Amino acid sequence: MLACLAAGTGLLAGAGATMAALRLTGAPEAQGASGSLSDAQAGVRATLPDGWSAGTVAPVTGFTSVVRDEQGALVMARPVPGPIQDAGKAAADAAELYSRLLLKGDRVTVVDDRRLPDGHTRALRAEYQDVVNRPAFLRVMLLTRADRPVLLIGLLQPEQNHRRQALDAVMTSLR
């Protein structure tokens, strides 16, 4: 599974694209109906809450869809090839990988790690020693559906409790 995750992320466009993912706050382009997401490749769809909209291209290569809120939080989805043997380990591996690629924090702590009825989720909070970057939040959610496993990545900066709750609500609405 780790090899699949590493191969999928090997397509990343480098550090410039990584930092761009944290700072993309421009107005997203609509995909499908206003206020909804439908990603046939990852097999996910959702009705989005006010302030969220779907984009046409995810900022990280390999992800097949993205939704953003007006303040720059984003959620990306991509299919995962093959069945998942250990969802907890796969989610932890993905969280470690995307933490290094997207957060690059001076101090990264696990703030949530739990089994879901159809997968596993792990969330990280990154803190930075400089005075410019405020704490960031990354949630990895692996849905282990028998027909089509999917990886969801949620990212926001600055990390704030009410924004984290909104991000989590969007991620759990993707089915």
C-alpha positions as CSV (number, residue, x, y, z in Angstrom):
1,M,0.0,0.0,0.0
2,L,2.8,2.4,0.9
3,A,4.3,1.8,-2.6
4,C,0.9,2.7,-4.2
5,L,0.8,5.9,-2.1
6,A,4.5,6.8,-2.9
7,A,3.9,6.1,-6.6
8,G,0.9,8.4,-6.6
9,T,2.7,11.2,-4.9
10,G,5.8,10.8,-7.1
11,L,3.9,12.8,-9.6
12,L,3.9,15.9,-7.5
13,A,5.4,18.9,-9.1
14,G,7.8,19.7,-6.3
15,A,8.0,22.1,-3.5
16,G,6.5,25.0,-5.4
17,A,3.3,23.1,-6.0
18,T,3.4,21.9,-2.5
19,M,3.4,25.4,-1.0
20,A,0.9,26.5,-3.6
21,A,-1.6,24.0,-2.2
22,L,-1.4,25.7,1.2
23,R,-1.8,29.2,-0.3
24,L,-4.4,28.7,-3.0
25,T,-7.1,31.0,-2.1
26,G,-8.2,32.2,-5.5
27,A,-11.8,31.7,-6.6
28,P,-12.3,28.1,-7.7
29,E,-13.9,27.2,-11.0
30,A,-17.1,25.3,-10.7
31,Q,-17.3,21.6,-11.6
32,G,-20.8,20.2,-12.1
33,A,-23.7,21.8,-10.4
34,S,-23.1,24.7,-8.2
35,G,-22.6,23.6,-4.6
36,S,-21.9,20.0,-5.5
37,L,-19.0,17.6,-6.3
38,S,-19.2,14.5,-8.5
39,D,-15.9,12.7,-9.1
40,A,-16.5,9.6,-11.2
41,Q,-12.8,8.5,-11.0
42,A,-12.6,8.5,-7.2
43,G,-16.3,7.5,-6.9
44,V,-17.2,10.3,-4.6
45,R,-19.9,12.9,-4.6
46,A,-21.3,15.4,-2.1
47,T,-23.6,18.4,-1.8
48,L,-21.3,21.2,-0.5
49,P,-22.2,23.6,2.2
50,D,-22.4,27.4,1.6
51,G,-19.0,28.9,1.0
52,W,-17.6,25.7,-0.6
53,S,-17.3,25.0,-4.3
54,A,-15.6,22.5,-6.6
55,G,-12.6,23.2,-8.7
56,T,-11.7,21.8,-12.1
57,V,-8.2,20.7,-11.3
58,A,-6.7,19.6,-8.0
59,P,-3.5,21.5,-7.1
60,V,-1.6,18.3,-6.5
61,T,-1.1,15.8,-9.3
62,G,-2.8,12.5,-8.9
63,F,-5.9,13.8,-7.2
64,T,-9.0,13.7,-9.4
65,S,-11.1,16.4,-7.6
66,V,-10.8,19.3,-5.2
67,V,-13.2,21.5,-3.3
68,R,-12.3,24.7,-1.5
69,D,-13.9,27.2,0.8
70,E,-13.7,31.0,0.5
71,Q,-10.9,31.1,3.1
72,G,-8.6,28.7,1.3
73,A,-9.3,25.4,3.0
74,L,-9.3,22.5,0.5
75,V,-10.2,18.8,0.3
76,M,-8.8,16.6,-2.5
77,A,-9.8,13.1,-3.5
78,R,-8.2,10.3,-5.5
79,P,-8.8,6.7,-6.1
80,V,-6.5,4.1,-4.5
81,P,-5.7,1.0,-6.5
82,G,-6.5,-2.4,-5.1
83,P,-7.9,-3.5,-1.8
84,I,-6.6,-2.1,1.4
85,Q,-5.2,-4.7,3.9
86,D,-4.6,-2.4,6.9
87,A,-6.5,0.9,6.8
88,G,-4.9,2.2,9.9
89,K,-1.3,1.7,8.7
90,A,-2.2,3.0,5.2
91,A,-3.8,6.1,6.7
92,A,-0.8,6.7,9.0
93,D,1.7,6.2,6.1
94,A,-0.3,8.6,3.9
95,A,-0.5,11.2,6.7
96,E,3.3,11.0,7.2
97,L,3.9,11.3,3.5
98,Y,1.6,14.3,2.9
99,S,2.8,15.9,6.1
100,R,6.3,16.0,4.7
101,L,5.1,17.2,1.3
102,L,2.4,19.7,2.3
103,L,2.9,20.8,5.9
104,K,6.7,20.9,6.4
105,G,6.2,21.9,10.0
106,D,8.9,22.4,12.5
107,R,6.7,20.5,14.9
108,V,4.0,18.1,13.7
109,T,1.7,16.3,16.2
110,V,-1.1,13.7,15.7
111,V,-4.3,15.2,17.0
112,D,-6.7,12.5,15.8
113,D,-6.3,8.9,14.8
114,R,-9.3,6.6,14.7
115,R,-11.0,3.8,12.9
116,L,-14.1,4.6,10.8
117,P,-16.9,2.2,9.9
118,D,-15.6,2.2,6.3
119,G,-11.9,3.1,6.8
120,H,-9.5,5.1,8.9
121,T,-8.7,8.8,9.6
122,R,-5.6,10.5,10.9
123,A,-5.2,14.3,11.5
124,L,-2.0,16.3,12.1
125,R,-1.3,19.8,13.3
126,A,1.8,21.6,12.2
127,E,3.5,24.4,14.0
128,Y,6.2,26.7,12.7
129,Q,9.0,28.5,14.4
130,D,9.0,31.5,12.1
131,V,6.6,34.4,12.7
132,V,5.0,34.2,9.3
133,N,3.4,30.8,9.2
134,R,0.5,30.1,11.5
135,P,-0.4,26.5,12.5
136,A,-1.7,24.3,9.7
137,F,-4.0,21.2,9.8
138,L,-4.0,18.1,7.6
139,R,-6.6,15.3,7.7
140,V,-6.1,12.1,5.8
141,M,-9.2,9.9,5.4
142,L,-9.0,6.5,3.8
143,L,-12.3,5.1,2.8
144,T,-11.9,1.3,2.2
145,R,-15.0,0.6,0.2
146,A,-14.8,-2.9,-1.4
147,D,-15.5,-1.6,-4.9
148,R,-13.4,1.5,-4.9
149,P,-11.1,2.6,-2.1
150,V,-10.5,6.4,-2.0
151,L,-8.0,8.7,-0.3
152,L,-9.2,12.1,0.9
153,I,-6.8,14.9,2.0
154,G,-8.1,17.9,3.8
155,L,-5.8,20.9,4.4
156,L,-6.2,24.3,6.0
157,Q,-4.0,27.1,7.2
158,P,-4.4,28.8,9.6
159,E,-5.7,26.0,11.8
160,Q,-8.7,27.2,13.8
161,N,-11.3,25.1,15.6
162,H,-14.3,26.3,13.7
163,R,-12.5,26.0,10.4
164,R,-11.4,22.5,11.3
165,Q,-15.0,21.5,12.1
166,A,-16.1,22.8,8.7
167,L,-13.4,20.9,6.9
168,D,-14.2,17.7,8.8
169,A,-17.9,18.2,7.9
170,V,-17.1,18.4,4.2
171,M,-14.8,15.4,4.3
172,T,-17.4,13.2,6.1
173,S,-20.0,14.3,3.6
174,L,-18.0,12.8,0.7
175,R,-19.4,9.3,-0.1
